[in-house]
Amino acid sequence: MDRVHLNPPPAADVAARADAHAVAPLLNCLLREVAEPHGGPGERQVYRLPGTGRLLRVLGERRPTEPEVWAGGAWQRLDHTELVKLVADELRRHTGLSNHELPAEMIDSRDAVAALLTARARATPPDDPYLRSEQSLLTGHPYHPAPKARGGGPAAAWLPYAPEAHAHFPLTLLAVREDAVVEEGDTSALDTLGEAPPGYRLLPAHPWQLDLVGRELAGAFADGRLLRLGTTGFDAWPTAAIRTLYAPERDLFLKFSLDVRITNDVRRLWRHDLLRLRRTDTAAATAFAALHGPAGWLGDRGYRTADFAFEELAVLLRDGFHDRLLPGTTPLLAAGLVEGFEGSPLAAAEDPAAWWEAYLAQVVPPALAAFADHGVVLEAHLQNTLVAVDADGIPAQALFRDAEGVKLLAEVERAAGWERLVYCLVVNHLVEIAGALAERHPTLDPWPAARRELARHDLPEIPALLSAPTLPGKTNLLLRWTGADGADARYLPLPNPLAGT
């Protein structure tokens, strides 16, 4: 049951908090990808925007706030809407290209945060710390200009399915005529979710996806290829990925298509990804089976869909935690550790140096071993990594997921695969965890321990990683502004904290 508040948060408070959540990642993108440090003393950092020549200053570094622009002989404070206008003007001049879609997404992202803040004030967080960690991401990707955009639709359409609002809901059950079923891998768990009539197979669906593509399915419902059977007798909980749901009663993850742009992509289960799924999942599972240690792989067992709506109705089955977790441990989303949630062991670490060393020892070796020994490039970023902690909150095991994001060295050049791994594991992941720890413990220097852990591994790329002046940083703002494909990663050099140790 939801908890009802007699005194909801004031609108002005919600607006200010929504602005703060939305401003930080947009500034991070602008300062990383476009702005030039301008120097000058003071607690606020000053930058020059090369396209317009304007000066911008901000407070803080890891999550910058309070943007101000120099105008009329004084510093003028910018709210989120004004910052969006400034960024759009800068990017038009900087790139020579116009883009009307991305500024609207930035505004949509900020408005989504406001809706989420209001909804969270009336909702009860899950008791399970794992689910709390998955549903904690109010800011989201710290280096994306519109991390919380929801396709521009009204909040009433998506709030019932939003992890950040602590949503949980039953799945819609469909039946697909047997001659129209397409599946690969082990999909037997789907047949336990309900009972299909003779000549049909069960197909669970995300209710939001059905709302989005319902008109396209009218013919299939009319001619009997598709039937509605009701809903499951249990709830599923949306994870940080939004379209991936966890059903605790069944210990099963279900990943659906969702025809909404979230960060860089429309989140469909694309045909080409599904058709290579068995290959990538098998390679990752083989790599983890050969490891000497507790790390685990949450395998994508298989998928089922309908031939007349292959991508629209696809559902992918992912392993749950059964037989994968060490006894007495609790899995937590790495991205949740960065964002923060009630009960986070990162926030409670009494010995941050020891906690960090334990974290590195669980997360780094399996990612490097999969690459070096099996040619598997894990997408080991914050949202694809779970860290299981023991009763004292100390990291004891890492679990990785998402065969869709796995690359194989048999299909890509080693240098490209290594660059992707360094970005995902070091820049997107370790830099953020280290930053969150150091923010709470200013005397902690996390990089000597990271350097020691990386140096233990005998890969030819490691010496260069530890000595190179820069690391690859993904350019999400410029990717979206220039209309590049969401999977087309482009990198720019960032200062390497490992080399300065």
Disulfide bonds with the S-S distance in Angstrom:
none
